[in-house]
Amino acid sequence: MIGFLNDFRTMVIGILLESFPFVLIGVILSALLQTFVSDQTLQRFIPKRTVTGILFGCLLGIVFPLCECGLIPVVHRLIRKGMPPYIGIVFMMAGPVINPVVYASTYVAFQSHPEVPLFRILLAFAAAAVIGLWAAHSMGESALRTPSSAITESAAAAVSQSAKRKQHRMNQAVPRTHWLHQLHETLEHAAIELFDVGKFLVLGATITALLQTVVSRQWMLSLGEGEGAAHLFMMALSYILSICSTADAFVAVTFSPDFSFGSLLAFLVFGAMFDIKSTLMLLKVFRAKTVFTVMAMAAVVILVGSILVDQLYY
């Protein structure tokens, strides 16, 4: 029992230490967007057409090279500032894969197979594009936990409260430079966002560690026997392990002697889009029906794509 608790504690701490820096970067970027980027400025850069919007969402990870944990608070903030939800969904699906940091880590892990990072990007792009086409025509404000109209009212109230606090400080003749005020506002937004996202990260890390501690690795490997079963198993394993997309390639390469190229791709792409902790964090932004519909669509596209890669390429 003591050994189990020690393993469980070590696993929880390890997941949190791996994920927390990226979440912290994400909430800081989110706070900077809130403080320094106006709604009008952001909306000038957002494409109006669906196809260009999907392409924009797929490639946005090059500008924000974050893993799935760090991306969620950024996308949440972008949607609050006027980004269409379907572009936010595409960004969250493609961003953890289509970014230079993940490409480099995948290339280093699979040095003997330099085509792996390219196929990973192509499969992630295909899945995100399919999801984006569906979301653009089927997903409205009802997909969000908080409709944009309510967000606007909340933002207006926050602005009003901020103005009152500012006036109060001026009345008290408290000297405060403009940059110091912006720094204070940025840190305030970051702290609020970190608390909102952090509780889901801790819950996800706890569930993930429990599953990894209780479930036998040998039993899991036995489930992967067979072509289609191997792909499904690797997708399920990536979901359970909840490894950051910047490091999951180093775990995937350890399975290369026993699993096909396509099943490794399924692990690399699906795990970057969805895992236990990111699912819980996504449920903070989107309604459960939307999250699980997107998850099912991603699973189907990745499964079919990874099997085709095995049949056509290898």
GUVEXNU-266004 format. One record per residue: x, y, z of N, C-alpha, C in turn. Coordinates in steps of 0.2 Angstrom, whole numbers, plus 5000, padded with zeros to 4 digits. Layout:
N
XYZXYZXYZ;...
***
This chain:
314
500449945000500050005000500450065000;501050065004501450125004501850134998;502050074994502350084988501850114983;501250094983500750124979500650194980;500550214986500550294988501150334985;501750304986502350334984502350344976;502150294973502150294965501550344963;501050344967500450394965500750464966;501050474972501250544973501750564968;502250524967502750544962502450554955;501950514953501650524947501250594946;500950614952500550674952501050734952;501550734956502050784956502350794949;502550734946502850734939502450764934;501850744934501350774929501250854930;501250874936501150944938501750984936;502350954938502950994936503050994928;502850944925502950944917502450994914;501851004917501251044914501251114916;501451124923501351194926501751244922;502351234920502651294917502351314910;502051264907501651284900501051314902;500651294907500051334909500251404911;500751414915500951474917501151524911;501451494906501651534900500951554897;500551504897499851514893499451574897;499451574904499051624907499351694907;500051694906500351754906500251784899;500251744894500051764887499351794887;498951754890498251774890498151844893;498451854899498451914903498751974898;499251954895499552014890499052024885;498751974882498251994877497652034880;497452024886496952054889497152134890;497752144892497952204894498152254888;498552224883498852264878498552254871;498152204870497752194863497052214864;496852264860496152284861495652234856;495052234858494552184854494652214846;494652274845494652304838495252284835;495852284838496452264835496452184833;496252144837496252074836495752054830;495152094830494652074825494852094818;495352144818495652164811496052104808;496352064812496752014810496351944808;495751944811495451874810495051874803;495251824799494951814793494151804793;493851834788493051834788492851764785;493251734780492951674777493151614781;492751564780492851504784493451464782;493651454776494251424774494851454776;494851524775495451554778495551564785;494951564788494951554796495151494798;495051434795495251374797496051374796;496251394790496951394789497351434794;497051494796497351544801497351504808;496851474810496851434816497351384816;497451344811497951294810498651314811;498751374808499451404808499651444814;499151464818499251514823499751484829;499851414829500251384833501051404832;501151424826501851454824501951514828;501451554829501551624833501551604841;501051564843501051544850501251464851;501851454851502151384851502051354858;501451334860501251314866500951244866;501051204871500651134871499951144873;499551094874498851094874498651134881;499051124886498851154893498951234892;499551254889499651324889499151354884;498951324879498451354874497751364876;497551324880496851334882496651404885;497051424890496951494893496951544887;497451534883497551584877496951594873;496751534871496151524866495551554870;495451534876494851564880494851644880;495451674881495551744881495351774874;495651734869495551764862494751754860;494451704862493651704861493351754864;493551774871493251824874493351894871;493851894867494051964864493751964857;493351914855493051914848493251864843;493651824844493851774840493251724839;493051704833492551654832492651594835;492251554839492351494842492651444838;492451434831492651384827493451394826;493651454825494451464824494751444831;494451464837494751444843494851364844;494351324841494351254842494851234837;494951254831495451234826496151244829;496251304832496851324835497051274841;496551254845496651214851496851144848;496551124843496751054840497351054836;497551104832498151104828498751134832;498651184836499151214839499651174843;499451124847499951084850500451044846;500251034840500650994835501051044830;500651084827500951124822501251194825;501851174828502251234831502951214831;503451254830504151234829504451204835;504151214841504451174847504351104846;503651084845503451014845503850984839;503851014833504150984827504950974829;505251014832505951004834506050944839;505550934844505650884849505450814845;504950814841504850754837505350734833;505750784829506250764825506850734829;506950764835507550734839507350664841;506750654843506550594846506650534840;506450554834506350504829506950524823;507550534825508050554821508150494815;508050434817508150384811507550384807;506950414808506350424804506150494804;506550534800506350614799505750624796;505350574793504750594791504150594796;504350564802503850564807503550634809;503950684810503650754812503250784806;503450764800503050794794502350754794;502350694795501650654795501250674801;501550694806501250714812500850774811;501250824808500950894806500350884801;500450844796499950834791499350804794;499350744798498750714801498450764806;498850804809498450854814498150904810;498450924804498150974800497450954797;497450884795496850854792496250854797;496450834803495950824809495650894811;496150944811495951004813495451044808;495651024802495251054796494551024796;494450964797493850934797493450954803;493750964808493350984814493151054813;493651094810493451164809492851174804;492851134799492251144794491651124798;491651074802491051054806490851114811;491351144814491251194819490951254816;491251274810491051334807490351334805;490051284804489351274801488851254807;489151224812488651194817488751214824;489251254825489451274832489351354833;488851364837488751434838488951454846;488651514848488751534855488551484860;488051434858487851394863488351344865;488851334861489451284862489851314868;489851374870490251404875489851404882;490351394887490051394894489751464895;490051514893489751584894489651614887;489051634885488951664879489351724878;489451744872489851814871489551874874;488851874874488451934876488651934884;488651884887488751884894489451904896;489951874891490651894892490651974892;490351994887490352074885490152114891;489552084894489252124900489752114906;490052054907490552044912491152094911;491352094905491952134903491852204905;491252234903491052304904490952314912;490752264915490752274923491452274926;491852234923492552234925492852304924;492752324918493052394916492752444920;492152444922491852494926492152494933;492252434936492552424942493252444942;493652434936494352454936494352534936;493852564932493852634932493752664939;493252634942493152664949493752654954;494152594953494752594957495252644955;495352654949495752704946495652774949;494952794948494752854951494952864958;494752804962494952804969495652824971;496052784967496752794968496952864966;496652894961496852964959496653014964;496052994967495753044973496253044979;496552984980496952974986497653004984;497753024978498453054975498953004976;498852934974499352884975499752884968;500352904968500752904962500852834959;500652834952500652764949500852784941;501352754939501552764932501052724928;501052744921500652704917500852634916;501552614915501752554915501652504921;501752544927501552504933500852484933;500452524931499752504931499552454926;499852454921499752394916500052334919;500652334922500952274925500452244930;500252284934499752264940499152234937;498852264931498252234928498452164925;499052164922499252094919499252044924;499652054930499752004935499051984938;498552034938497952024941497551974937;497551984930497251944925497551874926;498251874926498551804926498351764932;498351794938498151764944497451734944;497051774941496351744941496251684936;496651694930496651644925496951574927;497551584931497851524934497451494939;497051524943496651494948496151454944;495851484939495251444935495551384932;496151394929496351334925496751284929;497051304934497451264939497051214942;496451224944496051174948495951114943;495851124937495651074932496351034931;496851074931497551034929497650984935;497551014941497650964947497250904947;496550914945496150864945496350814940;496450834934496750794928497350754930;497850784933498450754935498350694940;497850714945497650664950497350594946;496850614942496550554939497050514934;497450554931497950524926498450474930;498650504936499150464940498850404943;498250414945497850354948497750294943;497650314936497550264931498250234930;498750274929499450244927499650204933;499450214939499750174945499350114946;498650114944498250054945498250004939;498250034933498249984927498949964926;498949894924499549864923499749874916;500449894914500649904908500649844903;500749784906500749724902500049714900;499549724904498849714902498649764897;498849824897498749874892499049854885;499649834885499949814879499649754876;499349704880498949654877498349674873;498049734875497449754872497649784865;498349794863498549824857498649774851;498549714852498649664847498149664842;498349664836497949674830498049744827;497949754820498049814817497649874819;496949864819496549914821496549934828;496649874832496649874839497249914842;497849904838498449944840498350014839;498050044834497950114833497450144839;496950104840496450124845496850124852;497250074853497550064860498050124861;498450144856498950194856498550264857;497950274854497650334855497350334863;497050284865496850274872497450284877;497950254875498550264880498850334880;498850374874499050444874498550484878;497950464878497450504882497550494890;497650434892497750414899498450444901;498950434897499650454900499650534901;499350574896499250644897499950674897;500350664892501050684892501050754888;501350804889501450864886501650854879;501350884874501550874867502250894865;502550934869503250944868503750884870;503450834874503850784876503650714874;503050714871502750644870503050604865;503450634861503850594855504350554859;504650574864505150534867504850474871;504250474872503850414875503650374869;503350404864503150364858503750324855;504350344855504850314851505050244855;504850244862505050184865504550124863;503950144860503550094858503650074851;504150104847504250084840504450014838;504749974843504949914841504249864840;503749884844503149844845502549864841;502549924839501949954836502149984829;501649984825501750014818501850084818;502050114812502150184811501550224812;500950194809500350234809500050234817;500150184820499950184827500350234832;500950234830501350294834501150364832;500950374826500650434824499950444827;499550394828498950404832499050424839;499550394842499750414849499950494849;500450514844500750574844500150634843;499750614838499250664836498650674841;498350614843497750614847497950644854;498450614857498650634863498850714864;499050744858499250814858498550854858;498050824855497450864855496950854861;496950784864496550774869496950724874;496850744881497050704886496650714892;496750684898496250694903496250764906;496850794907496950854910496650914905;496850904899496550954894495850954893;495550884893494850884893494450914898;494750914904494450944910494451024909;495051044907495151114905494751144900;494651104895494151124889493451124891;493251084896492551094899492451154903;493051194904492951254908492751304902;492851294896492751344891492151324887;492051264885491551234880491051194884;490451184882489951134884490251064883;489951024887490150954887490050924880;489450934877489250914871489750924865;489950994865490451014860491050984861;491350974867491950944869492050874866;491450834868491450764866491350754859;490950794856490850784849491550804845;491850854847492550864844493050804845;493050784851493450724853493250664848;492650654847492450594843492650604836;492550664833492750674826493550674826;493950704831494650694830494850624830;494550584835494750514835494550474828;494050484825493850454819494350474813;494450534813494950564807495650534809;495850534815496550514816496650434815;496150404817496150324817496150304809;495750334805495650324798496350344795;496550404796497250434793497850384795;497850364802498450324804498450254800;497850234800497850164796497950174789;497750224786497950234779498750244778;499050284783499750294782500050224782;499850174787500150114787500050074781;499450074778499350034772499650064765;499750134765500050164759500750184759;500950194765501650214766502150154768;501950114773502350064775502049994773;
***
